[in-house]
Amino acid sequence: MLRTTLVALACATALPAVAHGQQATPSPQDHSRMDHSRMGHPQMDHSGMNQSGRPGAGASPAFSTGSGTARLPGAEPHGPAFHLMAGDWMVMLHGIASAQYTAASGPRGSDKLYTTSMLMGTVSRATGWGKVQVRTMLSHEPTLRRDGYPNLFATGETAYGKPLVDRQHPHDLVMELSARVDVNVAPDTALFLYGGPAGEPALGPSMFMMRGSAIYNPEPPITHHWFDSTHITYGVVTAGVTSRLFQIEASAFRGREPDERRWNIETGKLDSWSVRGTLTPSPRWAIQASYGQIKEPEATHPGEDERRFTASAHYADGRRLSAMLAFSAKRRVPGETLTAMIAEANWKLGPHNALFGRIENVGNDELFPDHAKGTGDHEHAERVTKLQAGYARLVPTAVGEMALGATVSTFAKPASLSAAYGRTPVQATLFARIRIGR
């Protein structure tokens, strides 16, 4: 797998020679729209450096880039980041470190004080024929216990050999280690090749940590394994065509999700594939639809492949509001189709206050792992709705921005789940999060 990935990336560096005869260097305005080196991370403020790469340019770029190759609205708000030039290369560093306390009620509830983090580095260079970018994303979360932290009604992956239920698993040390090459083929069009030993295929919306609609939300969605669970994939190659208005791409990748040993980079065959189309009709909108066939993604479902469809619409007004509405359907083969919906938003009331929230509805058949053995009372999917609201107080610091806040969630569920979760389960999280950069 690693050899295949490296060969593909090596081929990408040869693309400029192929395109040299038809090289069409964009005009300054067109080239501005094609510079993806900005990365568009909702946690970053590029200090006047918009996607065009033109300092101080007033208009929003047509789009920004979230995790992997996923697009977000160009008007998406951004947080702090450090930038420096090393010759012709631009280096960008940003990160998040958060201390959190989560408490959940009911028989399955628990509480925990824990920390989460993400550190991301990007090195990029614009050339006469396009762009080259290398990036990595790291986390300290492997230092947490393997069973992570409380998150009622969340499922997916394992800890100590058992399925994780009502818990959020920690992220891996290496969340991304990838490269991307863009080759201009027309004033407003480029071909690109992305990949690496750790990355994200063209499937689903941008991961929750990089969406402006979830910029201050400390809790992962309980629908994570319907929409963006492939954001850490060990072995990815993606090729596509990109312009201001659209992006069409296809990926080959390793389907199995990371195991519970979070310190290493896993290897394996590129046995799965996906396709995604994205429209960015204006800087305020990004709309995507994607489909993937994933080979045995879950260790808890050996022999079961997955067919996943997702669609999402992202909106940002460039000032206060960021929002997303998304739908997903995943079908196990063999097995049934499970659907999920999510709506989330972030509303900045001013420079120092923000409100955020999320509504999720999901049909989940993993809340009672014993049902697979025919010993449980819940043989079919249970449909659950999570209603969450939160507040963050924003405080500038010498190294970035501090967000101090809280979130409270309640759940609508079938009466059949009351014995396990209580009549009215509630979950709350207190958090202090610093975003690093200027």
TAUR-V119710 format. One record per residue. N is the residue number from 1. RES is the residue in one letter. OMEGA is omega in whole degrees, -180 to 180 (* if undefined). Layout:
n:res:omega
N:RES:OMEGA
N:RES:OMEGA
//
This chain:
n:res:omega
1:M:-178
2:L:178
3:R:178
4:T:-179
5:T:-177
6:L:176
7:V:180
8:A:179
9:L:177
10:A:177
11:C:-178
12:A:-179
13:T:177
14:A:-178
15:L:180
16:P:179
17:A:178
18:V:-176
19:A:-171
20:H:-178
21:G:-180
22:Q:-177
23:Q:178
24:A:-179
25:T:-177
26:P:170
27:S:-179
28:P:-179
29:Q:-179
30:D:-179
31:H:179
32:S:-178
33:R:-174
34:M:-177
35:D:-178
36:H:-176
37:S:180
38:R:177
39:M:172
40:G:-177
41:H:-180
42:P:178
43:Q:-171
44:M:169
45:D:-174
46:H:169
47:S:177
48:G:178
49:M:-179
50:N:-175
51:Q:179
52:S:-173
53:G:180
54:R:-180
55:P:174
56:G:179
57:A:-170
58:G:-174
59:A:176
60:S:174
61:P:-178
62:A:-180
63:F:170
64:S:-176
65:T:178
66:G:179
67:S:-178
68:G:177
69:T:-178
70:A:179
71:R:172
72:L:179
73:P:178
74:G:180
75:A:180
76:E:178
77:P:-176
78:H:180
79:G:-173
80:P:175
81:A:174
82:F:177
83:H:172
84:L:180
85:M:175
86:A:-173
87:G:178
88:D:-177
89:W:173
90:M:179
91:V:179
92:M:178
93:L:173
94:H:-178
95:G:179
96:I:171
97:A:-172
98:S:170
99:A:-172
100:Q:172
101:Y:-180
102:T:176
103:A:180
104:A:-176
105:S:174
106:G:-178
107:P:179
108:R:-178
109:G:176
110:S:178
111:D:-179
112:K:169
113:L:-173
114:Y:178
115:T:174
116:T:-179
117:S:172
118:M:175
119:L:-175
120:M:176
121:G:-180
122:T:174
123:V:-175
124:S:-180
125:R:173
126:A:-179
127:T:177
128:G:-178
129:W:-179
130:G:-176
131:K:173
132:V:-178
133:Q:174
134:V:-180
135:R:178
136:T:177
137:M:-176
138:L:178
139:S:176
140:H:-169
141:E:172
142:P:177
143:T:176
144:L:171
145:R:-176
146:R:-179
147:D:170
148:G:-174
149:Y:-173
150:P:173
151:N:-174
152:L:176
153:F:173
154:A:177
155:T:176
156:G:180
157:E:-172
158:T:173
159:A:-179
160:Y:176
161:G:-179
162:K:179
163:P:175
164:L:178
165:V:-178
166:D:178
167:R:172
168:Q:-179
169:H:175
170:P:173
171:H:-180
172:D:176
173:L:179
174:V:179
175:M:177
176:E:172
177:L:-167
178:S:175
179:A:179
180:R:176
181:V:175
182:D:180
183:V:180
184:N:176
185:V:178
186:A:-178
187:P:-178
188:D:-175
189:T:177
190:A:168
191:L:180
192:F:174
193:L:-177
194:Y:175
195:G:179
196:G:178
197:P:175
198:A:-178
199:G:-176
200:E:178
201:P:179
202:A:-177
203:L:177
204:G:175
205:P:174
206:S:-179
207:M:-172
208:F:-178
209:M:-176
210:M:180
211:R:176
212:G:179
213:S:179
214:A:-170
215:I:-180
216:Y:-176
217:N:-175
218:P:-174
219:E:173
220:P:177
221:P:173
222:I:176
223:T:-177
224:H:-176
225:H:170
226:W:-171
227:F:-168
228:D:-179
229:S:179
230:T:-177
231:H:167
232:I:-179
233:T:-178
234:Y:-179
235:G:-177
236:V:167
237:V:-180
238:T:175
239:A:-179
240:G:175
241:V:-174
242:T:174
243:S:180
244:R:-173
245:L:-172
246:F:170
247:Q:177
248:I:-173
249:E:178
250:A:-176
251:S:163
252:A:-174
253:F:175
254:R:-172
255:G:-176
256:R:178
257:E:180
258:P:178
259:D:-174
260:E:172
261:R:-165
262:R:-173
263:W:-170
264:N:170
265:I:-177
266:E:180
267:T:-180
268:G:-178
269:K:171
270:L:-169
271:D:-176
272:S:-180
273:W:178
274:S:174
275:V:180
276:R:172
277:G:-178
278:T:174
279:L:173
280:T:-175
281:P:177
282:S:179
283:P:-178
284:R:-172
285:W:168
286:A:-175
287:I:-178
288:Q:169
289:A:-176
290:S:179
291:Y:179
292:G:171
293:Q:-170
294:I:-178
295:K:174
296:E:-176
297:P:-173
298:E:176
299:A:-180
300:T:178
301:H:-179
302:P:179
303:G:-179
304:E:173
305:D:-178
306:E:171
307:R:-174
308:R:173
309:F:175
310:T:173
311:A:-179
312:S:174
313:A:-179
314:H:-180
315:Y:174
316:A:-179
317:D:177
318:G:-178
319:R:-172
320:R:-168
321:L:168
322:S:-176
323:A:176
324:M:172
325:L:-174
326:A:178
327:F:177
328:S:172
329:A:177
330:K:-178
331:R:175
332:R:-180
333:V:0
334:P:179
335:G:-176
336:E:177
337:T:180
338:L:-177
339:T:179
340:A:176
341:M:179
342:I:171
343:A:-180
344:E:-178
345:A:173
346:N:-177
347:W:177
348:K:-180
349:L:-177
350:G:-177
351:P:-173
352:H:-176
353:N:178
354:A:171
355:L:178
356:F:180
357:G:-178
358:R:172
359:I:179
360:E:175
361:N:-173
362:V:170
363:G:-171
364:N:179
365:D:-178
366:E:-179
367:L:179
368:F:-174
369:P:-178
370:D:-176
371:H:180
372:A:179
373:K:179
374:G:-177
375:T:-178
376:G:178
377:D:-174
378:H:-176
379:E:-175
380:H:-179
381:A:175
382:E:-178
383:R:-175
384:V:174
385:T:176
386:K:178
387:L:-173
388:Q:175
389:A:-178
390:G:-180
391:Y:176
392:A:173
393:R:-173
394:L:-176
395:V:176
396:P:177
397:T:-179
398:A:-177
399:V:-180
400:G:-178
401:E:176
402:M:174
403:A:178
404:L:-176
405:G:-178
406:A:176
407:T:179
408:V:-180
409:S:169
410:T:-170
411:F:170
412:A:-172
413:K:175
414:P:178
415:A:-179
416:S:180
417:L:-175
418:S:-180
419:A:-178
420:A:-171
421:Y:-174
422:G:-176
423:R:-179
424:T:-179
425:P:180
426:V:177
427:Q:180
428:A:178
429:T:169
430:L:-176
431:F:170
432:A:-173
433:R:176
434:I:175
435:R:-169
436:I:177
437:G:178
438:R:*
//
